[in-house]
Amino acid sequence: MEEDQMTTLVDTETTAPAIETRSLSKRYKNCDAVVDVNLNVEPGSIYALLGPNGAGKTTTLKMLMGIIKPTSGTGFVLGDHSESLASETYQRTGYVSENQKMPKWMTLDQLLRFLKPYYPSWDDALAQKLVEDYDLPLDRKLKEMSRGMQMKVKFLAALAYHPDVLVLDEPFSGLDPVTREECNDALLAWSEPGGRAALISSHDIEDVERIADSVGIIENGRLELSEDVDSLKQRVRRVSIALSESIDLPRSLPSSWISAKSNQRFIEFFDTEFDDERTEELIRAVLPGVERVDNQTMTLREIYIALVKQSRKETGGKYGSETDS
């Protein structure tokens, strides 16, 4: 094989997505739960999928894990087709869900002994460290553990074999702040070696903001946004304007200005296509008597809320479905 051809093959393998969906869709009777979702999770990245209840997050993750079959489209995990994941792929993939069933009649020690033979890369030392870090009792039955302890057991079971990919469905839901912090720390420690990828569905946006590199917003089963977090924060800004005199908001404003409101000589809005120079030029062209223009970066939670409110306004409040989250 020529050296150039070999280099091309290596580059292709290196840059292949760890998780990928191509027009992934799921329909239940007369309800479209997921519609043409296309997303890529690159190796070495953590991707957060955000959306309200019923938006299609859980359905998307279940299709990727081969738990339910898509109506159309395809999904891939580590290059393997999600409808027929090989055992080797499962051995390299960790899955954690708030609704994940566990053999609650087992003690934690029995569970770890049961799982170990299924994973060639199982690490007894890491499992023991997580038991100690999480302060989990090995001799207690899972059914006797609190919700928070059971979620920590799920994290432990998914991390103990050093998976290359993690798929996490609402992993922080209902957990107390300390337990969320412990799970976050474990996730960050898992990702440190580099090259590992995670796809997380979550309502806990503050937790997601700390760990995610990229974010997607799904609504009505459609992936409406997929973007690098840093890029999103640069693009969406809170803009405040001081005017020389009070004016009414113009009826027609640029489409990228959302949630605009005025208070005497002050106007505020969110600019979804912010550019320092271009935005100020546009403001001075649209509004008379501009004295000062300020902009502020927003948290991921603030951006999410602003974009979702705008979407609900544009769709008449119809948001999500009753089938799934």
N, C-alpha and C positions, 0 to 999 in steps of 0.2 A: 504493500500500500504506500502511495506517495505521502511524503511528510505533510503537504498542504491538506490532503484529504483527511489524514489522521487528525490534524489540528481542528478541522471543521467538525469532525465527529465529536471530539472532546468538548468543543465549545457548545455544540448542540445539546449534549447530555447535561453539561453544567448549567445551562440556562433554561432547561425544561422546567415548567411549573411543577411544584410539589403537589398542588391541587388545582384542578381545572374543571370548569363546566362549559359546555357548548350548547347554547339554546336549551338548557335544561328546563323541563316543564312538567307539571303535574296537575291533572284535572280530576276532581271528584264530582261525578254526576254533572250538575249545572254550575259548579264552582271551580274557577281557575285559582288553585292555591299557589302555584309557581308558574311564571310565564317567561320563557326565553331568557333565563338567567345565564349570563356569561361573566365569569370571574376567574382570575388567576391568582394563586398564592405562590409567590416565588420562594425558593429555598432561602433560608436565613431570615424570613420575615414572619411577622404576626399580623394577621388580617382579622379585623373585627367586623362582623355583620350586624348592623343595627336596624331596628324596626319595631313597631308596636306589636302587641298581641294580634295574631291573625295575619301578619304580613307575609309569612312563608318561610321564616328562618329555619324552624325545626324541620319542616318538610324538605328543605334544600339539603340540610345536613344528613337527614335520614337517607335520602337518595344517594348521596355521596358514599355513605357507609354500607350501602346495599341492603338496608333494612326495608325500604319500600322501592318499588320500581317506578321510574319516570314514565309519564305518558308519551313523551318524546324528548329528543335531545340526549346528550351523553354527559357523564361525569368521569373524571379520572383522579385516582389517588396514586402518587408515585408512578405515574404512567400506566397504571393498571385500570382497566374498565371497571367502573363502580358496580355494575350489575353482576360481575363475576370476579370479585376480588380474590386473588390467590392467597393461600395461607401465609406465604412469605410476606405479602403486603400487609395482612392483618398483624403479623409479628413485628412489623415496623411502624404500626399505626396505633396511637392511643386514642380512646374514645371515652369521653366523660359527659354524661347528661344528668340533669336534675331528676329526670324520670327514669333513669337507668335502673333496671331491676338487679338485685343482688340476692344471693342465697342467705337470707337473714338468719337461718338456723345455724349457720357456721359461726365459729369464733374468727377473729381476725387472723390468728395463727393458722387455722385450718384453711382459710381463704387463700392466704399467701402460698401455702404448701400446694394447694389445688392448682393455682395459676402458674406456678414456676415451670412445670414441664412443657407448657405450651409455648414458652418464649425462650429460645436459645440464648438470647442476650440478657436474660434475667440476672440482676445484680443483687445478691443477698446483702452486701454491705450497704448499698443505697437504700434498699427496702428497710433495713434496720435503722438507718439514719433518719429516714422519713417517719418511721414509727416513733422514734425519740423526739424528733423535731415537732411532730404533731401531738405528742403526748397521748398516744393511742394505746389502750390496753389490749395486749395480744390475746388474753384469755376471756375477753368479753364477747358475747354473741352480737352480731351486727344489729339484730332487732332490738337490742337493749341500749344501743348507742343513740345519741341525739342526732338531729338532722345535720348539724355542723360536723360532727364526728364522722357520720356516714359519707358526707361529701369529701372529707379528707381521706377516707379510705379509698374512694374512687380515684382521687388524684394519685394516691400512693400506688394503687394497682396499675394505673396507666403510665406512671413515670419509672417504675422499678426496672423496666427492661430497655431503657434508653431509646424510646421510639424516635424515628426521624420526623414523624408528622403527628400532630395532636389535633383532634376535632373535638371542640368543647361546646356543648349546647347549654346555655344559661348556667355556667358553672358556679356563679357567685350568688344566684337567686336565693334570697331568704337567709343568707349567712350573716352572722354578726361581723362587725368591723375587724376584729382580731383574726377571725377565721379567714375572712377575705384577704387580709394582708398576708397570712401564712400561705394561702394558695397562690397569691400573686408572686410571692418570693420564690416558691417552688417552681413556678412557670418560668420566671426570669432565669433562675439557676439552670433549668433544663435547656433553655435556649442559648446559654453562654458559649458552648463549643462552636457555634456557628453552623450554618447549613441546614438547621432544622426549621420547620415551618409549622405554624399553627393557624387554624381557622376557628374563630370564637364567635358564637352568637350570644349577645348579652344585652340586658337592660341597664346594667351598672356602668354607665358611660364614664364615670370618674375612674373606675378601675381600668376600663379599656384604654382611656387616654394615656394612662401611665405606661402601658405595655405595647400598644398597637403601633405598627409602622404604617399600615394602610387601613382604610375603612370603606365599607359599602353601606348604603342605606337602601333598604328594600321596603316597598310599600305596594299594597295590592298585588303581591306576588312578583312585582317587577323590580329589578335592580336599577334604581334611578340615579345612583351615584356610586362611583368606585374610584377612589383617589388616595394618594399618599397623604398622610395626616398633616405633615408640614406644609405641603402644597395647598391643602384645603384651608388651613389656618391663614396662609398668606392671601388666598383668594377671597375669603369671606371676612369682612371687617365691619365693625360698628363705626359709623360715621356720624359725627356731630357738627352742626353748622350754627354759627352765630350770625345773625342778620342785623342790619342797621335799623330796621323797623319790622313790626309784626306784619306777616302776610298769611293768606290762606294757602294751604298746600295746592299746587297746581293739580288739575284733574288728571293730567297725563304726565307720568314720570317714566324715566328709563326702566325697562323691564328688570334690570339687575338690582334696582332699589326696592327692597321689600320691607314690609312692616314700618312704613314711614309714619311719623307722628310729629306734630308741632305743638309748641308751648310758647306762646307770645313770640319772642324774637329768636327762638331756638328750634331747630329741626333735627331729628335723628332718624336714621334708617340703617338697614343692613345692606351692604353692597356685596352682591354675590360674584362680582367680577372686578374686584378692587385692583386698581393700579394707581399708585401715588399721584403721578402727573396727570394721567388721563382722567381720573376721577375728579380731581380738583378743577380741571378745565371744563368738564361736563357740568359740574355743580354751578360754576360761575356763568355758564351759558344758559342754564335752566332757571336759576334763582336770582332775583335782583338783590342788590345791597348786601352781598356776602362780605362779612368782616373777618371771619376766621373759620378754618376747616380743620377738624381734628379727627384722627382715626385711632381705633383701639383693636388689638387682637382679641379674639374671643376663645373661650374654652370650647372643647369639642361638644360638650353638653349644650352650650348656648347656640352653637352652630346647628346642631341636630334639631333642637326645638324650633329655631327660626325656619329652617328648611321644611320641617314637617308641617308647621302651621301654615306656611305658604302653600304647600301641596294640598292641604285640606281645604284651604280657601279656594284654590283653583278647581278642585274636584267636588265642591259642594259638601265637604265634610265626610264623603265616603272614603273609608280607609280601612284596609285589612279585610279579612274574611272570618267566618266562624269555624273554619275547618281546623286550623292549626296555627301555631305561633312561629 
